[in-house]
C-alpha cells in the first residue's frame, strides 16, 4: 500500500510505502502522530494522526508504537 504525503519544509509531495512511515499512538491527540523522513530534503517530519489516519495507517501495515502511561 502507498500513502500520499507532503513535507512542510521543502513542500515536496510524494508517495511513501508502509516501511517508510512510523505511527505512534499515545494517550491523547497530542501524543498520537505519524512520522517519516522526507525523500527530497531528508527532513524529519512529524504530523498529528487523528482517528481516521490511525485506521488507514494501521490497516496499511505501518509499524506502530503504542505508548502506555503509568498513572
MODELLER restraints for C-alpha pairs under 7 A, 6 or more apart:
rsr = mdl.restraints
at = mdl.atoms
rsr.add(forms.Gaussian(group=physical.xy_distance, feature=features.Distance(at['CA:1:A'], at['CA:17:A']), mean=6.11, stdev=0.5))
rsr.add(forms.Gaussian(group=physical.xy_distance, feature=features.Distance(at['CA:1:A'], at['CA:18:A']), mean=6.68, stdev=0.5))
rsr.add(forms.Gaussian(group=physical.xy_distance, feature=features.Distance(at['CA:1:A'], at['CA:60:A']), mean=5.96, stdev=0.5))
rsr.add(forms.Gaussian(group=physical.xy_distance, feature=features.Distance(at['CA:2:A'], at['CA:15:A']), mean=6.06, stdev=0.5))
rsr.add(forms.Gaussian(group=physical.xy_distance, feature=features.Distance(at['CA:2:A'], at['CA:16:A']), mean=5.49, stdev=0.5))
rsr.add(forms.Gaussian(group=physical.xy_distance, feature=features.Distance(at['CA:2:A'], at['CA:17:A']), mean=4.64, stdev=0.5))
rsr.add(forms.Gaussian(group=physical.xy_distance, feature=features.Distance(at['CA:2:A'], at['CA:18:A']), mean=6.79, stdev=0.5))
rsr.add(forms.Gaussian(group=physical.xy_distance, feature=features.Distance(at['CA:3:A'], at['CA:15:A']), mean=5.35, stdev=0.5))
rsr.add(forms.Gaussian(group=physical.xy_distance, feature=features.Distance(at['CA:3:A'], at['CA:16:A']), mean=5.18, stdev=0.5))
rsr.add(forms.Gaussian(group=physical.xy_distance, feature=features.Distance(at['CA:3:A'], at['CA:17:A']), mean=6.22, stdev=0.5))
rsr.add(forms.Gaussian(group=physical.xy_distance, feature=features.Distance(at['CA:4:A'], at['CA:14:A']), mean=5.89, stdev=0.5))
rsr.add(forms.Gaussian(group=physical.xy_distance, feature=features.Distance(at['CA:4:A'], at['CA:15:A']), mean=4.45, stdev=0.5))
rsr.add(forms.Gaussian(group=physical.xy_distance, feature=features.Distance(at['CA:4:A'], at['CA:16:A']), mean=6.37, stdev=0.5))
rsr.add(forms.Gaussian(group=physical.xy_distance, feature=features.Distance(at['CA:5:A'], at['CA:13:A']), mean=5.94, stdev=0.5))
rsr.add(forms.Gaussian(group=physical.xy_distance, feature=features.Distance(at['CA:5:A'], at['CA:14:A']), mean=5.64, stdev=0.5))
rsr.add(forms.Gaussian(group=physical.xy_distance, feature=features.Distance(at['CA:5:A'], at['CA:15:A']), mean=5.97, stdev=0.5))
rsr.add(forms.Gaussian(group=physical.xy_distance, feature=features.Distance(at['CA:6:A'], at['CA:12:A']), mean=5.58, stdev=0.5))
rsr.add(forms.Gaussian(group=physical.xy_distance, feature=features.Distance(at['CA:6:A'], at['CA:13:A']), mean=4.44, stdev=0.5))
rsr.add(forms.Gaussian(group=physical.xy_distance, feature=features.Distance(at['CA:6:A'], at['CA:14:A']), mean=6.32, stdev=0.5))
rsr.add(forms.Gaussian(group=physical.xy_distance, feature=features.Distance(at['CA:7:A'], at['CA:13:A']), mean=6.65, stdev=0.5))
rsr.add(forms.Gaussian(group=physical.xy_distance, feature=features.Distance(at['CA:7:A'], at['CA:38:A']), mean=6.24, stdev=0.5))
rsr.add(forms.Gaussian(group=physical.xy_distance, feature=features.Distance(at['CA:7:A'], at['CA:45:A']), mean=6.82, stdev=0.5))
rsr.add(forms.Gaussian(group=physical.xy_distance, feature=features.Distance(at['CA:10:A'], at['CA:41:A']), mean=6.55, stdev=0.5))
rsr.add(forms.Gaussian(group=physical.xy_distance, feature=features.Distance(at['CA:12:A'], at['CA:40:A']), mean=6.78, stdev=0.5))
rsr.add(forms.Gaussian(group=physical.xy_distance, feature=features.Distance(at['CA:18:A'], at['CA:60:A']), mean=6.63, stdev=0.5))
rsr.add(forms.Gaussian(group=physical.xy_distance, feature=features.Distance(at['CA:18:A'], at['CA:61:A']), mean=5.86, stdev=0.5))
rsr.add(forms.Gaussian(group=physical.xy_distance, feature=features.Distance(at['CA:18:A'], at['CA:62:A']), mean=4.64, stdev=0.5))
rsr.add(forms.Gaussian(group=physical.xy_distance, feature=features.Distance(at['CA:19:A'], at['CA:62:A']), mean=6.33, stdev=0.5))
rsr.add(forms.Gaussian(group=physical.xy_distance, feature=features.Distance(at['CA:20:A'], at['CA:36:A']), mean=6.16, stdev=0.5))
rsr.add(forms.Gaussian(group=physical.xy_distance, feature=features.Distance(at['CA:21:A'], at['CA:34:A']), mean=6.88, stdev=0.5))
rsr.add(forms.Gaussian(group=physical.xy_distance, feature=features.Distance(at['CA:21:A'], at['CA:35:A']), mean=5.85, stdev=0.5))
rsr.add(forms.Gaussian(group=physical.xy_distance, feature=features.Distance(at['CA:21:A'], at['CA:36:A']), mean=5.00, stdev=0.5))
rsr.add(forms.Gaussian(group=physical.xy_distance, feature=features.Distance(at['CA:21:A'], at['CA:62:A']), mean=6.13, stdev=0.5))
rsr.add(forms.Gaussian(group=physical.xy_distance, feature=features.Distance(at['CA:22:A'], at['CA:34:A']), mean=5.50, stdev=0.5))
rsr.add(forms.Gaussian(group=physical.xy_distance, feature=features.Distance(at['CA:22:A'], at['CA:35:A']), mean=5.33, stdev=0.5))
rsr.add(forms.Gaussian(group=physical.xy_distance, feature=features.Distance(at['CA:22:A'], at['CA:36:A']), mean=6.50, stdev=0.5))
rsr.add(forms.Gaussian(group=physical.xy_distance, feature=features.Distance(at['CA:22:A'], at['CA:62:A']), mean=6.17, stdev=0.5))
rsr.add(forms.Gaussian(group=physical.xy_distance, feature=features.Distance(at['CA:22:A'], at['CA:63:A']), mean=5.34, stdev=0.5))
rsr.add(forms.Gaussian(group=physical.xy_distance, feature=features.Distance(at['CA:22:A'], at['CA:64:A']), mean=6.12, stdev=0.5))
rsr.add(forms.Gaussian(group=physical.xy_distance, feature=features.Distance(at['CA:23:A'], at['CA:33:A']), mean=6.01, stdev=0.5))
rsr.add(forms.Gaussian(group=physical.xy_distance, feature=features.Distance(at['CA:23:A'], at['CA:34:A']), mean=4.29, stdev=0.5))
rsr.add(forms.Gaussian(group=physical.xy_distance, feature=features.Distance(at['CA:23:A'], at['CA:35:A']), mean=6.54, stdev=0.5))
rsr.add(forms.Gaussian(group=physical.xy_distance, feature=features.Distance(at['CA:23:A'], at['CA:62:A']), mean=6.69, stdev=0.5))
rsr.add(forms.Gaussian(group=physical.xy_distance, feature=features.Distance(at['CA:23:A'], at['CA:63:A']), mean=6.17, stdev=0.5))
rsr.add(forms.Gaussian(group=physical.xy_distance, feature=features.Distance(at['CA:23:A'], at['CA:64:A']), mean=4.68, stdev=0.5))
rsr.add(forms.Gaussian(group=physical.xy_distance, feature=features.Distance(at['CA:23:A'], at['CA:65:A']), mean=6.22, stdev=0.5))
rsr.add(forms.Gaussian(group=physical.xy_distance, feature=features.Distance(at['CA:24:A'], at['CA:32:A']), mean=5.45, stdev=0.5))
rsr.add(forms.Gaussian(group=physical.xy_distance, feature=features.Distance(at['CA:24:A'], at['CA:33:A']), mean=5.39, stdev=0.5))
rsr.add(forms.Gaussian(group=physical.xy_distance, feature=features.Distance(at['CA:24:A'], at['CA:34:A']), mean=6.01, stdev=0.5))
rsr.add(forms.Gaussian(group=physical.xy_distance, feature=features.Distance(at['CA:24:A'], at['CA:64:A']), mean=5.76, stdev=0.5))
rsr.add(forms.Gaussian(group=physical.xy_distance, feature=features.Distance(at['CA:24:A'], at['CA:65:A']), mean=4.77, stdev=0.5))
rsr.add(forms.Gaussian(group=physical.xy_distance, feature=features.Distance(at['CA:24:A'], at['CA:66:A']), mean=5.88, stdev=0.5))
rsr.add(forms.Gaussian(group=physical.xy_distance, feature=features.Distance(at['CA:25:A'], at['CA:31:A']), mean=6.61, stdev=0.5))
rsr.add(forms.Gaussian(group=physical.xy_distance, feature=features.Distance(at['CA:25:A'], at['CA:32:A']), mean=4.42, stdev=0.5))
rsr.add(forms.Gaussian(group=physical.xy_distance, feature=features.Distance(at['CA:25:A'], at['CA:33:A']), mean=6.66, stdev=0.5))
rsr.add(forms.Gaussian(group=physical.xy_distance, feature=features.Distance(at['CA:25:A'], at['CA:65:A']), mean=6.21, stdev=0.5))
rsr.add(forms.Gaussian(group=physical.xy_distance, feature=features.Distance(at['CA:25:A'], at['CA:66:A']), mean=4.79, stdev=0.5))
rsr.add(forms.Gaussian(group=physical.xy_distance, feature=features.Distance(at['CA:25:A'], at['CA:67:A']), mean=6.05, stdev=0.5))
rsr.add(forms.Gaussian(group=physical.xy_distance, feature=features.Distance(at['CA:26:A'], at['CA:32:A']), mean=4.87, stdev=0.5))
rsr.add(forms.Gaussian(group=physical.xy_distance, feature=features.Distance(at['CA:26:A'], at['CA:66:A']), mean=6.12, stdev=0.5))
rsr.add(forms.Gaussian(group=physical.xy_distance, feature=features.Distance(at['CA:26:A'], at['CA:67:A']), mean=4.85, stdev=0.5))
rsr.add(forms.Gaussian(group=physical.xy_distance, feature=features.Distance(at['CA:26:A'], at['CA:68:A']), mean=6.90, stdev=0.5))
rsr.add(forms.Gaussian(group=physical.xy_distance, feature=features.Distance(at['CA:32:A'], at['CA:48:A']), mean=6.18, stdev=0.5))
rsr.add(forms.Gaussian(group=physical.xy_distance, feature=features.Distance(at['CA:32:A'], at['CA:49:A']), mean=5.69, stdev=0.5))
rsr.add(forms.Gaussian(group=physical.xy_distance, feature=features.Distance(at['CA:33:A'], at['CA:46:A']), mean=6.64, stdev=0.5))
rsr.add(forms.Gaussian(group=physical.xy_distance, feature=features.Distance(at['CA:33:A'], at['CA:47:A']), mean=5.45, stdev=0.5))
rsr.add(forms.Gaussian(group=physical.xy_distance, feature=features.Distance(at['CA:33:A'], at['CA:48:A']), mean=4.21, stdev=0.5))
rsr.add(forms.Gaussian(group=physical.xy_distance, feature=features.Distance(at['CA:33:A'], at['CA:49:A']), mean=4.49, stdev=0.5))
rsr.add(forms.Gaussian(group=physical.xy_distance, feature=features.Distance(at['CA:34:A'], at['CA:46:A']), mean=5.83, stdev=0.5))
rsr.add(forms.Gaussian(group=physical.xy_distance, feature=features.Distance(at['CA:34:A'], at['CA:47:A']), mean=5.51, stdev=0.5))
rsr.add(forms.Gaussian(group=physical.xy_distance, feature=features.Distance(at['CA:34:A'], at['CA:48:A']), mean=6.40, stdev=0.5))
rsr.add(forms.Gaussian(group=physical.xy_distance, feature=features.Distance(at['CA:34:A'], at['CA:49:A']), mean=6.08, stdev=0.5))
rsr.add(forms.Gaussian(group=physical.xy_distance, feature=features.Distance(at['CA:35:A'], at['CA:45:A']), mean=5.42, stdev=0.5))
rsr.add(forms.Gaussian(group=physical.xy_distance, feature=features.Distance(at['CA:35:A'], at['CA:46:A']), mean=4.35, stdev=0.5))
rsr.add(forms.Gaussian(group=physical.xy_distance, feature=features.Distance(at['CA:35:A'], at['CA:47:A']), mean=6.26, stdev=0.5))
rsr.add(forms.Gaussian(group=physical.xy_distance, feature=features.Distance(at['CA:36:A'], at['CA:44:A']), mean=6.12, stdev=0.5))
rsr.add(forms.Gaussian(group=physical.xy_distance, feature=features.Distance(at['CA:36:A'], at['CA:45:A']), mean=5.39, stdev=0.5))
rsr.add(forms.Gaussian(group=physical.xy_distance, feature=features.Distance(at['CA:36:A'], at['CA:46:A']), mean=6.79, stdev=0.5))
rsr.add(forms.Gaussian(group=physical.xy_distance, feature=features.Distance(at['CA:37:A'], at['CA:43:A']), mean=5.59, stdev=0.5))
rsr.add(forms.Gaussian(group=physical.xy_distance, feature=features.Distance(at['CA:37:A'], at['CA:44:A']), mean=4.66, stdev=0.5))
rsr.add(forms.Gaussian(group=physical.xy_distance, feature=features.Distance(at['CA:37:A'], at['CA:45:A']), mean=5.87, stdev=0.5))
rsr.add(forms.Gaussian(group=physical.xy_distance, feature=features.Distance(at['CA:38:A'], at['CA:44:A']), mean=6.50, stdev=0.5))
rsr.add(forms.Gaussian(group=physical.xy_distance, feature=features.Distance(at['CA:38:A'], at['CA:45:A']), mean=6.78, stdev=0.5))
